[in-house]
Amino acid sequence: MDNERSSVKKFSQYVLLGQLFSVGLLILGFIFILEKQAAVLQATGGLFILLGIVFVFTINRRKQRLLWIYKTTSPISMEMKLEKREDSDSTSYFAYLTREDENIHEGWKTGLYAPSFDTQPFLENGNQVQVFIDPKNNNPAVIKTRQGLLWVMAGSGAVQNLQGTR
């Protein structure tokens, strides 16, 4: 249970960072508008204000949605292999999830927020995990491992259905 709390806390920190970025956009937008600059800068300020408002609501809504899915839906057992891509300025995590029953073969590739725990055991081979599926779009939303929770990113292309590929 402590691993899960730690994972929720780390995810909440990502959300807070996103909200701080959004507030920064709002402040910058108000500065541009109140300084009585050229029309281009005032339009840019208005755009920053609009984006800041949209980001604040979108980020908070995503957090609430993932927590709701985690707390209210039943998990499905799947096999997961984790991929870690490192480059000069960032590290990206992807989970390959597969579920094979007698009549079902499903697979997904999901982008993940950076985990709050050591991922090395998941990089080497497949592991059994519990996956919470979003009932709205039937895609993985939260992955429960022995070490904690993995949060699936939002956005176009964050979850790819690999059905039909082996």
C-alpha positions in Angstrom: 0.0 0.0 0.0 2.9 2.4 0.7 4.2 1.8 -2.9 0.8 2.8 -4.2 0.7 6.0 -2.0 4.1 6.9 -3.2 3.1 6.4 -6.8 0.0 8.6 -6.3 2.1 11.2 -4.6 4.6 11.3 -7.5 1.8 11.5 -10.0 0.3 14.4 -8.1 3.7 16.2 -8.2 3.6 15.9 -12.0 0.1 17.4 -12.0 1.2 20.2 -9.8 4.2 20.9 -12.0 1.8 21.1 -15.0 -0.5 23.4 -13.1 2.4 25.7 -12.2 3.4 25.9 -15.8 -0.2 26.8 -16.7 -0.3 29.6 -14.0 3.0 30.8 -15.4 1.4 31.1 -18.8 -1.5 33.0 -17.3 0.8 35.5 -15.5 2.9 36.0 -18.7 -0.3 36.6 -20.6 -1.5 39.2 -18.2 1.9 41.0 -18.2 1.7 41.2 -22.0 -1.8 42.6 -22.0 -1.3 45.1 -19.1 1.9 46.5 -20.5 0.0 48.1 -23.4 2.5 46.7 -25.9 2.0 46.3 -29.6 -1.1 44.5 -30.8 0.9 41.4 -31.6 2.2 41.1 -28.0 -1.3 41.7 -26.6 -2.7 39.0 -28.9 0.1 36.7 -27.7 -0.9 37.6 -24.1 -4.5 36.7 -24.8 -3.4 33.4 -26.3 -1.2 32.6 -23.2 -4.2 33.4 -21.0 -6.4 31.1 -23.0 -3.9 28.3 -23.1 -3.2 28.6 -19.3 -6.9 28.3 -18.5 -7.3 25.3 -20.9 -4.2 23.6 -19.4 -5.3 24.0 -15.8 -8.6 22.4 -16.4 -7.3 19.7 -18.7 -4.5 18.6 -16.4 -6.8 18.5 -13.3 -9.5 16.6 -15.3 -6.9 13.9 -16.4 -5.7 13.4 -12.8 -9.3 13.0 -11.5 -10.1 10.6 -14.3 -7.1 8.3 -13.7 -7.7 8.3 -9.9 -11.4 7.5 -10.5 -10.5 4.6 -12.8 -8.0 3.3 -10.3 -10.5 3.4 -7.4 -13.6 2.2 -9.1 -12.8 -0.3 -11.9 -11.6 -3.9 -11.5 -8.1 -4.7 -12.8 -7.3 -7.2 -15.5 -4.3 -9.4 -15.3 -1.8 -8.9 -18.2 1.8 -9.4 -19.0 4.0 -6.2 -19.3 7.4 -5.6 -20.7 8.8 -2.1 -20.2 10.9 -0.1 -22.6 13.1 2.7 -21.5 14.3 5.2 -24.2 17.0 7.6 -23.1 18.4 10.5 -25.1 20.5 13.5 -24.3 17.7 15.5 -22.6 14.9 13.1 -21.5 13.9 9.6 -20.7 10.7 8.0 -22.0 9.0 4.9 -20.8 6.7 2.7 -22.7 4.7 -0.4 -21.6 3.9 -3.3 -23.9 0.8 -5.0 -22.5 -0.5 -8.3 -23.7 -3.5 -10.3 -22.6 -4.1 -13.8 -23.9 -7.0 -16.0 -22.9 -8.7 -18.8 -24.8 -10.7 -16.4 -27.0 -8.9 -13.1 -26.4 -5.7 -11.7 -27.7 -5.1 -8.0 -27.0 -2.0 -5.9 -27.0 -1.2 -2.3 -26.3 1.8 0.0 -26.4 1.4 2.8 -23.9 3.4 5.9 -23.1 4.0 6.3 -19.4 4.7 9.1 -17.0 8.1 8.6 -15.3 7.8 5.9 -12.6 8.4 6.6 -8.9 10.3 3.3 -8.5 13.2 1.3 -10.0 12.0 -0.2 -13.3 15.0 -2.4 -13.9 13.1 -5.7 -13.1 10.5 -4.8 -15.7 13.0 -4.1 -18.5 14.5 -7.6 -18.7 11.4 -9.8 -19.2 7.6 -9.9 -19.1 5.9 -9.5 -15.7 2.4 -10.1 -14.5 0.6 -6.8 -13.7 -2.9 -5.6 -12.9 -4.2 -3.2 -15.5 -7.1 -0.8 -14.9 -9.0 -0.2 -18.2 -10.7 3.1 -19.0 -14.3 2.1 -19.6 -14.8 5.1 -21.9 -12.3 4.1 -24.6 -11.3 0.5 -23.5 -7.6 1.5 -23.2 -5.2 0.9 -20.3 -5.1 3.8 -17.9 -3.3 2.7 -14.8 -0.9 -0.3 -14.3 -0.4 -1.8 -10.9 2.9 -3.6 -10.3 4.6 -5.1 -7.2 6.6 -1.9 -6.8 3.8 0.7 -7.4 1.6 2.3 -10.0 2.4 3.3 -13.5 0.2 6.1 -15.0 -0.6 6.0 -18.8 -0.1 9.3 -20.6 -2.9 11.2 -22.2 -3.0 12.4 -25.7 -3.1 11.3 -29.3 -0.8 8.3 -29.8 -0.1 7.7 -26.1 -1.9 4.4 -26.4 -1.6 2.2 -29.5 -3.7 -0.9 -29.9 -1.4 -3.7 -31.2 -4.3 -6.1 -31.9 -3.5 -8.3 -34.8 0.3 -7.9 -34.5 2.4 -10.6 -32.9 
